[in-house]
């Protein structure tokens, strides 16, 4: 096998330049590739910040392809968004395999709940879900897909299935019979695992990666090296996955499954006469859990905010003893049933549900009784069409020890990369990331974007907007006025980024009520990827979104020519995890604003800016409507943090910029 070096691949007359007509030599890309190569040789951690347009995916893929194939090793490439995960799998790796002429094997890694279970679909009738009408149409549609799918992956559907149906059809790891299943040879998930076992490059996502790192065996094949792309999101993902949860949906899911099990056991008892006596006990235990959990969550709902606001709580106000007892009794009844039934499937299911009840019982004890130090405990009530979900959570305040123990002390080399890793206006200042993730002595590199922002971007910072901290209502009115002015100047193709749902809904309601001619799309109207498709195909659209649209969204070309930041993205101080991190820093004698709040806001701000220019031909307007960027001392840090570009406070300049753009074609 030819062992291409980074220099041979990425130089001006290198392999990629000769093979790809559209390839552009970028010295920044070569620098990143050389740094990745050095990290592999030295078996070290590398932090690599690479601005938009550098081509960092190729820069880390090529060295790791060569290393993995040469040494028969496995590398996990982990992304935050499914869009990047798909790009790597569908576009980048096939192209590099062909260009390099290296027989690299690669596989897409998705959580098992994303796969259709052939055993469950074969026995599914859906009669307990719907009576008739649209519900049955949904069943027929998904069952038709089940009969023709090649991958069995939820993400390959060309429609959005009813969640209640998919939950009955998807793979559940603790219900899998493995080789004993008659569908084993054709199992979609097992085929995927076989491909993963034979692959050098595994394309994962952060959620799946941290589930595997937490200690859930069999989630991913053993691997020796790791690339974490979109690494600016890692702290929050790790915080979630190293935590615990107890929710009303979780209880409902468990009790519904056990009731299904009891129904199946009743049929078996009618045929064989066995296990019949324990069924009544099992049904009583399920009923008791439903009763005490219903009372518990009703009480919680009366004491918690109902606007999807996360809030800390006093466990003494909740009282969880009856929950612990009911879960323990249910687990015992399931174990008893498992020991008396003769049906292998029922034995498997009852054992799995007993383990779920035990794990839920453990989480209840951690959240309401043990409450280990270093964790923050919080709750949220989320209203949905199917009813309210009450979730209690416990999350580590500082994940650095978890990261060291589960990632950096177990794996090497490790590469962490993103366009936004520096947390100050000083280039290459990676101290924030290193401290938050517990990284000791890494290799470091930071390269700028090759895009000429001074010629491509107009920064619009208007005057006359009132301070959101002193008068929220007046600020909302000013946002409506200025966003409408920008829309009239641009005519569409606008992202408006908010930091709260409350302000998004208030502004969108005012604009919709006064300007029906504006084609307004907002987060929550439809799934994110559907919203983006609709936006891309309508040049008069304006899309309003919160955190999920600040990052990981790629709309190149003229479909997006203006990004509006409505408010500087400081974390919500009342958010329990955010608040606990701030307290932790202050208790250690630090300055929470300079050490955490400001760096976090700068990174998110630059992520928002990064939505605008996604290719060399893009141009656009970046509007900041928070007056504090002008009036507060820290405002200048935000302006220094993004690339230098032309600045204006006059709306006519926005109109002229757009007209000039049109004239240039």
C-alpha positions in Angstrom: 0.0 0.0 0.0 1.2 3.5 -0.9 1.8 5.5 2.3 1.1 9.0 1.3 2.4 11.7 3.5 0.4 14.9 4.2 2.9 16.9 2.1 2.5 14.6 -0.8 -1.3 14.9 -0.6 -1.9 18.5 0.1 0.9 20.4 -1.6 0.2 22.6 -4.6 1.2 19.8 -7.0 0.2 16.9 -4.7 -2.0 13.9 -5.1 -5.3 15.8 -4.4 -4.4 18.6 -6.8 -3.6 16.3 -9.6 -6.7 14.1 -9.1 -9.4 16.7 -8.4 -10.1 19.4 -11.0 -11.8 21.6 -8.4 -9.1 21.2 -5.8 -7.7 24.5 -4.4 -4.4 24.5 -2.6 -4.8 25.9 0.9 -1.7 26.3 3.1 -4.0 26.2 6.1 -5.2 22.7 5.1 -1.7 21.5 4.7 -0.7 22.9 8.1 -3.6 21.0 9.8 -2.8 17.8 8.0 0.9 18.0 9.0 -0.2 18.6 12.6 -2.5 15.6 12.6 0.4 13.5 11.1 2.6 14.7 14.0 0.0 13.8 16.6 -0.3 10.3 15.2 3.5 9.8 15.1 3.9 11.2 18.7 0.8 9.3 19.9 -0.5 12.6 21.4 -3.6 14.8 21.8 -4.0 17.5 19.2 -6.3 20.5 19.4 -6.7 21.9 15.9 -8.7 25.1 15.3 -9.5 25.5 11.6 -11.7 28.3 10.3 -14.4 27.8 7.7 -13.2 26.8 4.3 -9.9 25.2 5.4 -11.0 21.7 4.5 -10.3 20.2 7.9 -12.2 17.0 7.2 -9.8 16.0 4.4 -6.9 17.2 6.6 -7.6 14.7 9.4 -9.1 11.9 7.2 -6.0 11.4 4.9 -3.4 10.9 7.7 -5.8 8.6 9.6 -6.7 6.6 6.6 -3.0 5.9 5.9 -2.3 5.1 9.6 -5.4 2.9 10.1 -5.0 0.8 6.9 -1.2 0.5 7.4 -1.5 -0.7 11.0 -4.9 -2.4 10.8 -6.2 -0.1 13.5 -9.6 1.5 14.0 -10.4 5.2 14.2 -13.6 6.8 15.4 -14.5 10.1 13.7 -17.2 11.7 15.9 -19.4 14.6 14.9 -22.0 16.7 16.7 -24.5 16.9 13.8 -25.9 14.2 11.6 -25.3 16.5 8.6 -21.5 16.3 9.0 -21.7 12.6 9.8 -23.5 12.0 6.6 -21.1 14.2 4.6 -18.1 12.2 5.8 -19.8 8.9 5.0 -21.5 9.7 1.7 -19.1 12.2 0.2 -15.7 12.6 1.7 -14.6 9.0 2.4 -15.7 7.5 -0.9 -13.9 10.3 -2.7 -10.7 9.8 -0.8 -10.8 6.1 -1.2 -10.9 6.5 -5.0 -8.4 9.3 -5.2 -5.8 7.7 -2.9 -6.3 4.2 -4.2 -6.3 2.8 -0.7 -8.7 0.1 0.2 -10.0 1.8 3.3 -13.1 0.3 4.9 -15.5 2.6 6.6 -18.9 2.4 8.3 -21.6 4.6 9.6 -22.3 4.1 13.3 -25.8 4.9 14.6 -27.6 4.1 17.8 -29.5 0.8 17.7 -32.8 2.6 18.2 -32.3 3.9 14.7 -32.7 0.4 13.2 -35.8 -1.5 12.3 -36.1 -4.8 14.2 -37.3 -7.5 11.8 -38.6 -9.7 14.6 -40.7 -6.9 16.1 -42.0 -5.8 12.7 -43.0 -9.3 11.8 -45.3 -9.6 14.8 -46.6 -6.0 14.8 -50.3 -5.3 14.0 -50.7 -1.8 15.4 -54.2 -2.5 16.6 -53.5 -1.2 20.1 -52.3 2.1 18.8 -55.0 3.4 16.4 -58.6 2.6 15.5 -58.7 3.9 11.9 -58.0 6.8 9.6 -54.7 8.6 9.5 -53.2 6.3 12.1 -53.7 3.3 10.0 -52.3 5.1 7.0 -49.2 5.8 9.0 -48.9 2.2 9.9 -49.3 1.1 6.3 -46.7 3.6 5.1 -44.0 2.6 7.6 -44.7 -1.2 7.0 -44.4 -0.6 3.3 -41.0 1.0 3.9 -40.1 -1.9 6.2 -40.7 -4.3 3.3 -38.3 -2.5 0.9 -35.6 -0.8 3.0 -32.0 -1.9 2.4 -30.5 -0.4 5.5 -33.4 -0.5 8.0 -32.2 2.9 9.2 -34.8 5.5 10.4 -32.7 8.2 8.8 -33.2 6.7 5.4 -37.0 7.2 5.5 -38.3 9.9 3.1 -41.0 10.7 5.6 -41.4 11.3 9.3 -43.0 8.3 11.0 -45.3 8.4 14.0 -43.1 8.0 17.0 -45.5 5.6 18.7 -45.3 3.3 15.7 -41.5 3.5 15.4 -41.1 2.7 19.1 -42.9 -0.6 18.6 -40.7 -1.5 15.6 -37.2 -0.2 16.4 -34.4 -2.4 17.8 -34.1 -2.5 21.6 -30.7 -3.8 22.6 -31.9 -5.5 25.8 -34.6 -7.3 23.9 -32.3 -8.7 21.2 -32.1 -12.5 21.0 -28.9 -12.3 19.1 -28.0 -15.5 17.2 -31.1 -17.2 18.6 -33.4 -14.9 16.6 -34.7 -16.4 13.4 -34.0 -13.0 11.7 -30.4 -12.9 12.8 -28.8 -13.4 9.3 -30.9 -10.6 7.8 -30.8 -8.3 10.8 -30.1 -4.7 9.7 -28.3 -3.8 12.9 -26.1 -7.0 12.9 -25.2 -6.4 9.3 -24.1 -2.9 10.3 -22.1 -4.2 13.2 -20.4 -6.7 10.9 -19.4 -3.9 8.6 -18.2 -1.8 11.5 -16.0 -4.8 12.7 -14.4 -5.0 9.3 -13.8 -1.2 9.0 -10.8 1.1 9.6 -12.9 4.3 9.9 -16.0 4.5 12.1 -18.2 7.5 11.6 -20.1 8.1 14.8 -21.8 11.0 16.6 -21.0 12.5 20.0 -24.1 11.1 21.6 -23.3 7.5 20.5 -19.6 8.0 21.4 -20.2 9.1 25.0 -22.8 6.3 25.5 -20.0 3.9 24.5 -17.4 5.6 26.6 -19.7 5.6 29.6 -19.3 1.9 29.7 -22.1 0.5 27.7 -20.4 -2.5 26.1 -21.0 -3.4 22.4 -22.1 0.1 21.4 -19.0 0.5 19.2 -16.2 -1.9 18.2 -12.9 -1.5 20.0 -11.0 1.4 18.6 -7.6 2.9 19.1 -7.8 6.5 17.9 -10.4 9.3 18.0 -11.2 12.4 16.1 -13.8 14.7 17.7 -15.0 17.1 15.1 -17.3 20.0 16.2 -15.4 19.8 19.5 -16.8 23.1 20.8 -19.9 21.1 21.7 -18.2 18.3 23.7 -18.5 19.7 27.2 -22.3 19.9 27.0 -22.7 16.5 25.4 -20.5 14.9 28.0 -22.4 16.7 30.8 -25.6 15.1 29.5 -24.2 11.6 29.0 -22.4 11.3 32.3 -25.5 12.2 34.1 -28.7 10.4 35.2 -32.4 10.9 34.5 -35.8 9.8 35.9 -38.9 10.9 33.8 -42.6 10.3 33.5 -42.0 9.2 29.9 -39.5 6.6 31.1 -42.0 5.2 33.6 -44.8 5.1 31.0 -42.5 3.3 28.5 -41.5 0.7 31.1 -45.1 0.1 32.4 -46.5 -0.1 28.8 -43.9 -2.7 27.9 -44.5 -4.8 31.0 -48.3 -4.7 30.3 -47.5 -6.0 26.7 -45.4 -8.7 28.3 -48.3 -9.6 30.7 -50.7 -9.9 27.7 -48.3 -12.2 26.0 -47.9 -14.2 29.2 -51.6 -14.6 29.4 -51.8 -16.2 26.0 -49.0 -18.6 27.0 -50.8 -19.4 30.2 -54.0 -20.2 28.3 -52.1 -22.7 26.1 -49.8 -24.3 28.7 -51.3 -23.6 32.1 -47.9 -22.4 33.3 -46.9 -19.0 34.7 -50.5 -18.0 35.1 -50.4 -17.4 38.9 -47.6 -14.9 38.7 -49.4 -12.8 36.0 -51.8 -11.4 38.5 -48.9 -10.4 40.8 -47.1 -8.8 37.8 -50.3 -6.9 36.8 -50.7 -5.6 40.4 -47.1 -4.4 40.5 -47.5 -2.5 37.2 -50.7 -1.0 38.4 -49.0 0.1 41.7 -46.1 1.7 39.8 -48.6 3.6 37.6 -50.5 4.8 40.6 -47.6 6.0 42.8 -45.7 7.5 39.8 -48.9 9.3 38.6 -49.3 10.8 42.1 -45.6 11.7 42.2 -45.5 13.4 38.8 -48.8 15.2 39.4 -47.3 16.6 42.6 -44.1 17.6 40.7 -46.1 19.4 38.0 -47.9 21.5 40.6 -44.5 22.6 42.1 -42.4 23.1 38.9 -42.5 25.8 36.2 -44.6 24.7 33.2 -42.8 26.7 30.4 -40.1 24.2 29.7 -37.8 26.0 32.1 -35.1 23.9 33.8 -35.1 24.5 37.5 -33.3 23.2 40.6 -35.6 21.5 43.2 -35.6 20.5 46.8 -35.9 16.6 47.0 -37.6 16.9 50.3 -40.6 18.5 48.5 -41.0 15.5 46.3 -40.9 12.3 48.4 -39.7 9.3 46.3 -40.0 6.4 48.8 -43.1 5.0 47.2 -41.4 5.1 43.8 -38.4 3.1 45.1 -40.7 0.5 46.6 -42.9 0.1 43.6 -39.9 -0.3 41.2 -38.3 -2.8 43.5 -41.5 -4.8 43.7 -42.0 -4.7 39.9 -38.4 -5.9 39.4 -39.1 -8.8 41.8 -42.3 -9.8 40.0 -40.6 -9.7 36.6 -37.8 -12.0 37.9 -40.4 -14.4 39.3 -42.3 -14.5 36.0 -39.0 -15.1 34.2 -38.2 -18.1 36.4 -41.6 -19.7 35.8 -42.3 -19.1 32.1 -41.0 -21.6 29.5 -41.1 -19.2 26.5 -37.6 -18.0 25.6 -38.8 -14.6 24.3 -40.8 -13.9 27.4 -37.8 -14.9 29.6 -35.6 -12.5 27.6 -38.1 -9.6 27.9 -38.9 -10.1 31.5 -35.2 -10.1 32.4 -34.6 -7.0 30.3 -37.5 -5.1 31.9 -36.3 -6.2 35.4 -32.9 -4.6 34.6 -34.6 -1.4 33.4 -36.7 -1.2 36.6 -33.5 -1.7 38.7 -31.6 1.0 36.7 -34.6 3.4 37.1 -34.6 2.6 40.9 -30.9 3.4 41.1 -31.4 6.7 39.2 -34.2 7.7 41.6 -32.0 7.0 44.6 -29.1 9.1 43.1 -31.3 12.1 42.2 -33.5 12.2 45.3 -31.5 10.5 48.1 -27.7 10.2 47.5 -27.2 13.4 45.5 -23.4 13.0 45.1 -21.2 16.1 45.4 -20.1 17.6 42.2 -23.5 17.1 40.6 -26.3 19.6 39.9 -29.9 18.3 40.1 -32.7 19.9 38.1 -36.1 19.3 36.6 -38.1 20.3 33.5 -41.7 20.0 32.5 -42.1 19.7 28.7 -45.6 20.1 27.2 -46.3 18.0 24.1 -49.4 17.0 22.1 -49.2 13.6 24.0 -49.1 15.3 27.4 -46.5 16.6 29.8 -43.2 14.9 30.4 -41.7 15.6 33.8 -37.9 14.8 33.8 -35.6 14.9 36.8 -31.9 15.0 36.0 -28.5 14.9 37.7 -25.5 16.2 35.8 -21.8 16.6 36.7 -20.9 20.3 37.0 -17.3 19.7 35.9 -16.7 17.0 33.3 -12.9 17.3 33.1 -12.3 14.3 35.3 -14.8 12.2 33.3 -13.0 13.2 30.1 -9.6 12.4 31.4 -10.7 9.0 32.8 -12.9 7.9 29.8 -11.1 9.5 26.9 -7.7 11.0 27.2 -6.2 8.3 29.5 -7.6 5.4 27.4 -7.1 6.6 23.8 -4.3 8.0 21.7 -3.9 9.7 19.4 -6.9 12.0 19.9 -7.7 15.0 17.7 -10.2 17.7 18.7 -11.1 20.1 16.0 -13.6 22.9 15.2 -13.7 26.3 13.6 -14.3 27.8 17.1 -12.0 26.5 19.9 -10.2 29.7 20.9 -12.2 31.5 23.6 -10.8 35.0 23.3 -9.8 37.5 20.6 -6.2 36.2 20.8 -5.6 33.7 18.0 -4.9 30.2 19.3 -5.9 30.9 22.9 -7.0 27.3 23.7 -6.8 27.6 27.5 -10.5 27.6 28.0 -11.1 24.3 26.1 -8.1 22.6 27.8 -9.3 23.5 31.3 -13.0 22.6 30.7 -12.1 19.2 29.2 -9.1 18.4 31.4 -6.5 18.2 28.7 -3.0 18.4 30.0 -0.2 18.9 27.5 -1.6 18.7 23.9 -0.1 19.7 20.6 -1.9 22.8 19.4 -2.5 24.6 16.1 -4.9 27.4 15.0 -5.3 28.5 11.4 -7.5 31.2 9.9 -10.1 30.8 7.3 -9.0 31.3 3.7 -12.2 33.4 3.0 -11.7 37.1 2.4 -14.2 38.3 4.9 -13.3 42.0 4.4 -14.6 41.8 0.8 -17.4 39.3 1.5 -19.2 40.5 4.6 -20.9 43.7 5.7 -21.3 44.0 9.5 -24.4 45.9 10.3 -24.6 47.3 13.9 -27.5 49.9 14.0 -28.0 52.5 16.7 -31.2 53.3 18.5 -31.9 49.8 20.1 -32.8 49.8 23.8 -30.9 47.6 26.2 -32.5 44.1 26.7 -31.3 43.9 30.2 -33.2 47.1 31.3 -36.3 47.0 29.2 -37.2 43.6 27.6 -40.5 44.8 26.1 -38.9 47.8 24.4 -36.1 45.7 23.2 -38.6 43.3 21.6 -40.3 46.2 19.8 -37.0 47.4 18.5 -36.1 43.9 17.3 -39.4 43.8 15.3 -38.7 47.1 13.7 -35.1 46.5 12.8 -35.7 42.9 11.6 -38.5 44.1 9.4 -36.2 46.9 8.0 -33.5 44.3 7.2 -36.1 42.0 5.5 -37.2 44.9 3.3 -33.6 45.7 2.4 -32.7 42.1 1.7 -36.0 40.6 0.5 -35.5 37.3 2.2 -32.7 34.7 2.6 -32.3 35.6 6.3 -31.5 33.7 9.4 -32.6 35.4 12.6 -30.8 33.8 15.6 -32.3 34.1 19.1 -31.1 33.1 22.6 -34.6 32.2 24.0 -37.8 30.7 22.7 -39.8 33.3 24.5 -38.3 36.2 22.6 -38.5 34.3 19.3 -42.2 33.6 19.7 -42.9 37.2 20.7 -41.1 38.7 17.8 -42.4 36.2 15.2 -46.0 36.8 16.5 -45.6 40.6 16.0 -44.1 40.3 12.6 -46.6 37.7 11.4 -49.5 39.9 12.6 -48.2 43.1 11.0 -46.5 41.8 7.9 -48.3 38.8 6.4 -46.2 39.3 3.2 -43.1 38.1 5.0 -42.6 34.4 4.6 -41.7 33.5 8.1 -40.4 30.1 9.2 -39.6 29.4 12.9 -38.1 26.6 14.9 -40.7 24.2 16.2 -43.0 24.5 13.1 -41.5 21.4 11.6 -38.4 19.2 12.0 -35.1 21.1 11.6 -34.0 19.4 8.4 -37.5 20.0 6.8 -37.3 23.7 7.9 -33.9 24.0 6.2 -35.1 22.4 3.0 -38.1 24.7 2.8 -35.9 27.7 3.6 -33.3 26.8 0.9 -36.0 26.5 -1.7 -37.7 29.8 -1.0 -35.6 32.9 -1.6 -38.1 35.1 0.2 -38.0 33.2 3.4 -36.8 34.3 6.9 -36.0 31.5 9.4 -36.0 32.2 13.1 -34.2 29.8 15.4 -32.5 29.4 18.8 -29.4 27.4 19.8 -29.8 24.6 17.4 -29.5 27.0 14.4 -26.4 28.9 15.7 -24.2 25.9 14.9 -24.0 22.9 12.6 -26.2 24.4 9.9 -24.7 24.6 6.4 -26.6 26.7 3.8 -24.0 27.6 1.1 -24.8 29.9 -1.9 -27.4 32.6 -2.3 -30.1 30.7 -0.2 -28.7 32.5 2.8 -27.3 36.0 2.5 -28.0 37.6 5.9 -27.6 36.4 9.5 -29.1 38.4 12.3 -28.0 38.0 15.9 -30.7 39.4 18.0 -28.9 39.1 21.4 -25.3 38.4 22.4 -25.4 34.6 23.3 -24.6 34.6 27.0 -25.8 31.4 28.7 -29.0 31.8 30.6 -27.9 32.5 34.2 -30.9 30.7 35.6 -30.2 27.4 33.7 -29.2 24.9 36.5 -26.1 23.5 34.8 -24.9 27.0 33.7 -25.6 28.4 37.2 -23.8 25.5 38.9 -20.7 26.0 36.7 -20.7 29.7 37.6 -21.0 28.9 41.3 -18.3 26.3 41.1 -15.8 28.9 39.6 -16.7 31.6 42.1 -16.3 29.1 45.0 -12.9 28.3 43.7 -12.0 32.0 43.8 -12.3 32.6 40.1 -14.1 35.2 38.0 -17.0 33.4 36.4 -17.7 36.1 33.8 -14.2 36.2 32.3 -13.4 32.5 32.9 -16.6 30.9 31.7 -19.5 33.2 30.6 -17.6 35.4 28.2 -15.6 32.6 26.5 -18.8 30.5 26.1 -20.6 33.5 24.5 -17.7 34.3 22.2 -17.6 30.8 20.8 -21.4 30.8 20.2 -21.2 34.2 18.6 -18.5 33.1 16.2 -20.6 30.0 15.4 -23.5 32.2 14.5 -21.2 34.3 12.3 -20.0 31.1 10.6 -23.4 30.3 9.2 -23.1 33.2 6.7 -20.0 32.3 4.5 -19.9 28.7 3.6 -18.0 28.9 0.2 -15.6 31.1 -1.6 -18.4 32.6 -3.7 -20.7 33.5 -0.8 -21.3 37.1 0.3 -23.6 38.5 3.0 -24.7 40.8 5.8 -24.1 40.0 9.5 -26.4 42.1 11.6 -26.0 42.4 15.4 -29.0 44.0 17.1 -27.9 43.8 20.7 -26.8 47.4 21.6 -24.4 46.1 24.3 -21.9 45.3 21.5 -21.6 49.1 21.3 -22.3 50.2 24.9 -20.5 47.7 27.1 -16.8 47.3 27.5 -16.9 43.7 26.6 -18.7 44.5 23.3 -15.4 45.2 21.5 -14.2 41.7 22.4 -17.0 40.3 20.3 -16.1 42.5 17.3 -12.4 41.5 17.6 -13.3 37.8 17.9 -14.8 37.6 14.4 -12.8 38.3 11.2 -12.3 41.9 10.2 -15.0 43.1 7.7 -16.6 46.3 6.6 -18.9 47.9 9.3 -21.9 50.1 9.0 -24.8 51.4 11.1 -26.9 52.6 8.1 -29.6 50.4 6.7 -29.1 52.0 3.2 -25.7 50.4 3.1 -27.4 47.0 3.6 -29.6 47.8 0.5 -26.6 48.9 -1.5 -24.5 45.9 -0.5 -27.4 43.6 -1.7 -27.8 45.6 -5.0 -24.0 45.4 -5.6 -24.2 41.6 -5.0 -26.9 41.3 -7.5 -25.0 43.3 -10.1 -22.0 41.1 -9.6 -24.2 38.0 -10.5 
